[in-house]
């Protein structure tokens, strides 16, 4: 909860990745708040008020996952909306002549996106930004499993991370003061 609240306003891409991880943690506990408390939340040293807020936040996430039918797979609508907002901004930046640096980053990343989509067999509804986020999340999971990634993958991840970081910066700037395209 604390991390999600901070990332929501400071780095949109990291917020999405964090929320995907939260969804997976909640799924591992079968959307059961008591299991989450025992197996996860109790490992954090929090003051009473923060603990109560955090437990309520996770209980709300559990309820949203149940009501939205994403207990086994898929993403919460709030997270889908966050991806869509990044994707919309990405497309606006690419369409504008005012952001050649971003366009250049995108063209360096594009071959990686094409390859990822080819390997995954990405559906037509999946955006390029979602593909990039899925790549980063997949690498995060591999690292958590202490599995190695190739140099080629590491290079692709670095370029994708750079582009998503820049996109997240533009997102924050656009929220503070709308960007003129």
C-alpha positions in Angstrom: 0.0 0.0 0.0 2.7 2.5 1.0 4.9 1.6 -2.0 1.9 1.6 -4.4 0.8 5.0 -3.2 4.2 6.5 -3.7 4.8 4.8 -7.1 1.4 5.9 -8.4 2.6 9.5 -8.3 6.3 9.1 -9.0 6.8 6.3 -11.6 3.8 4.9 -13.4 5.6 2.0 -15.0 7.0 0.8 -11.7 3.6 1.3 -10.1 2.1 -1.1 -12.7 4.9 -3.7 -12.1 4.4 -3.4 -8.4 0.7 -3.9 -8.7 1.2 -7.0 -10.9 3.4 -8.4 -8.1 0.7 -7.5 -5.5 -1.9 -9.4 -7.7 0.5 -12.5 -7.7 1.0 -12.3 -3.9 -2.8 -12.1 -3.4 -3.3 -15.0 -5.8 -0.7 -17.1 -3.9 -2.8 -16.6 -0.8 -6.0 -17.5 -2.7 -7.4 -14.0 -2.1 -7.7 -14.8 1.6 -6.8 -11.9 3.8 -6.1 -14.2 6.8 -3.5 -16.1 4.8 -2.0 -12.8 3.6 -1.7 -11.6 7.1 0.0 -14.8 8.3 2.2 -15.5 5.4 3.1 -12.1 4.2 1.9 -9.0 6.0 3.1 -10.1 9.5 6.7 -10.1 8.2 6.6 -6.3 8.1 7.3 -4.1 11.1 4.5 -1.5 11.0 2.9 0.7 13.6 -0.7 -0.2 14.5 -2.4 2.4 12.3 -0.2 1.6 9.2 -0.8 -2.2 9.8 -4.5 -1.6 9.9 -4.5 0.5 6.7 -2.3 -2.0 4.9 -4.5 -4.9 5.9 -7.5 -3.0 4.8 -5.8 -2.2 1.5 -5.0 -5.8 0.8 -8.5 -6.9 1.9 -9.9 -4.4 -0.7 -7.5 -5.8 -3.4 -8.8 -9.3 -2.5 -12.4 -8.1 -2.9 -11.7 -6.3 -6.2 -9.9 -9.4 -7.6 -12.9 -11.6 -6.6 -15.5 -9.2 -8.0 -13.5 -8.6 -11.3 -12.9 -12.3 -11.8 -9.1 -12.1 -11.8 -8.3 -14.4 -8.9 -6.5 -16.8 -11.2 -5.3 -14.7 -14.1 -5.6 -11.2 -15.5 -5.3 -7.8 -14.0 -7.4 -5.5 -12.0 -9.2 -2.7 -13.9 -7.3 0.0 -12.1 -4.1 -1.6 -13.3 -5.4 -2.0 -16.8 -6.4 1.7 -16.8 -2.8 2.6 -15.7 -1.4 0.6 -18.6 -3.9 2.3 -21.0 -3.0 5.8 -19.8 0.7 5.1 -20.4 -0.1 3.6 -23.8 -2.2 6.6 -24.7 0.6 9.0 -23.7 3.2 6.8 -25.6 1.1 7.2 -28.8 0.7 10.9 -28.4 4.5 11.4 -27.9 5.2 9.3 -31.0 2.7 11.3 -33.1 4.2 14.6 -32.1 7.2 16.2 -33.7 8.2 17.8 -30.4 9.7 14.6 -28.9 12.4 13.3 -31.2 14.4 11.9 -28.3 11.5 9.7 -27.1 10.9 8.6 -30.7 14.5 7.7 -31.0 14.3 5.6 -27.9 11.2 3.9 -29.2 12.9 3.0 -32.5 15.8 1.4 -30.5 13.3 -0.6 -28.5 10.9 -1.5 -31.4 12.9 -4.6 -32.6 12.8 -6.0 -29.1 9.0 -5.4 -29.0 8.6 -7.2 -32.3 10.7 -10.1 -31.1 8.9 -10.4 -27.8 5.5 -10.3 -29.5 6.6 -12.9 -32.0 7.8 -15.2 -29.3 4.8 -14.7 -27.1 2.3 -14.8 -29.9 0.8 -11.5 -28.5 -2.8 -11.0 -29.1 -4.0 -8.0 -31.2 -5.4 -6.3 -28.1 -2.0 -6.2 -26.3 -0.3 -2.8 -26.7 3.4 -2.3 -27.2 3.7 -0.7 -23.8 2.0 -3.8 -22.2 4.5 -6.0 -24.0 7.4 -3.9 -22.6 6.0 -4.1 -19.1 5.4 -7.9 -19.4 9.1 -8.3 -20.4 10.3 -6.4 -17.4 7.9 -8.3 -15.1 9.1 -11.6 -16.6 12.7 -10.7 -16.0 11.8 -9.7 -12.4 10.3 -13.1 -11.8 13.4 -14.8 -13.3 15.6 -12.8 -11.0 13.5 -13.7 -8.0 13.9 -17.4 -8.9 17.7 -16.7 -9.2 17.7 -17.7 -12.9 20.1 -16.2 -15.3 19.2 -14.0 -18.2 21.2 -13.7 -21.4 23.3 -10.7 -22.3 20.9 -10.1 -25.2 17.9 -10.1 -22.8 19.8 -7.8 -20.4 20.5 -5.4 -23.2 16.9 -5.4 -24.3 15.7 -4.9 -20.7 18.0 -1.9 -20.3 16.6 -0.2 -23.4 13.0 -1.0 -22.5 13.5 0.2 -18.9 15.0 3.5 -20.2 12.1 4.1 -22.5 9.5 3.3 -19.9 11.3 5.5 -17.4 11.2 8.4 -19.8 7.5 7.6 -20.5 6.8 7.6 -16.8 8.6 11.0 -16.4 6.5 12.4 -19.2 3.4 11.0 -17.5 4.1 12.7 -14.2 4.9 16.0 -16.1 1.7 15.7 -18.0 -0.3 15.3 -14.8 1.4 18.3 -13.2 1.0 20.5 -16.2 -0.5 19.1 -19.5 2.2 18.6 -22.1 1.6 20.5 -25.4 1.9 18.1 -28.3 
